[in-house]
């Protein structure tokens, strides 16, 4: 099945992109893709020069799951792991750059 393709700013009223669904408090996890927006972009020169955003039917989208206390704890642990330097084991106030593989003081030493 092929999807209808619309030009930038010419999509039918009522269809939403993933970002618009999220802003409306809906999740695109099980929403039905009903079309796509396609526009030329210099950023996408390696992909044929076109960028794509899929369009979803908001009637089939589900509400976003609320953040529970357990999900907040899980998120905090994940972010703490991303901020912990593998060399000095110090928790930094920033995410450790993957290009360095360690915190800035360890990389400078």
ZICOR-V842341 format. One record per residue. RES is the residue in three letters. SS is DSSP state (h for helix, s for strand, l for the rest). PHI is phi in whole degrees, 0 to 359 (999 if undefined). Layout:
RES,SS,PHI ; RES,SS,PHI
This chain:
UNK,l,999 ; UNK,l,264 ; UNK,l,269 ; UNK,s,292 ; UNK,s,250 ; UNK,s,242 ; UNK,s,280 ; UNK,l,304 ; UNK,l,69 ; UNK,l,241 ; UNK,l,285 ; UNK,l,298 ; UNK,l,294 ; UNK,l,106 ; UNK,s,270 ; UNK,s,227 ; UNK,l,277 ; UNK,h,300 ; UNK,h,294 ; UNK,h,292 ; UNK,h,298 ; UNK,h,297 ; UNK,h,295 ; UNK,l,272 ; UNK,l,83 ; UNK,s,245 ; UNK,s,250 ; UNK,l,268 ; UNK,l,302 ; UNK,l,240 ; UNK,l,286 ; UNK,l,275 ; UNK,s,282 ; UNK,s,244 ; UNK,s,180 ; UNK,s,214 ; UNK,s,267 ; UNK,s,222 ; UNK,s,215 ; UNK,s,284 ; UNK,l,205 ; UNK,h,291 ; UNK,h,296 ; UNK,h,256 ; UNK,h,296 ; UNK,h,278 ; UNK,h,245 ; UNK,l,86 ; UNK,l,87 ; UNK,s,241 ; UNK,s,252 ; UNK,s,229 ; UNK,s,229 ; UNK,s,282 ; UNK,s,254 ; UNK,s,241 ; UNK,s,272 ; UNK,h,294 ; UNK,h,291 ; UNK,h,265 ; UNK,l,281 ; UNK,s,256 ; UNK,s,294 ; UNK,l,292 ; UNK,l,291 ; UNK,l,289 ; UNK,l,282 ; UNK,l,270 ; UNK,h,297 ; UNK,h,294 ; UNK,h,293 ; UNK,h,295 ; UNK,h,297 ; UNK,h,298 ; UNK,h,295 ; UNK,h,297 ; UNK,h,295 ; UNK,h,297 ; UNK,h,291 ; UNK,h,297 ; UNK,h,294 ; UNK,h,286 ; UNK,h,263 ; UNK,s,272 ; UNK,l,286 ; UNK,l,288 ; UNK,l,274 ; UNK,l,261 ; UNK,l,62 ; UNK,l,273 ; UNK,s,272 ; UNK,l,266 ; UNK,l,280 ; UNK,l,229 ; UNK,l,285 ; UNK,l,295 ; UNK,l,294 ; UNK,l,290 ; UNK,l,291 ; UNK,l,267 ; UNK,l,81 ; UNK,l,205 ; UNK,l,287 ; UNK,h,295 ; UNK,h,298 ; UNK,h,291 ; UNK,h,290 ; UNK,h,283 ; UNK,l,279
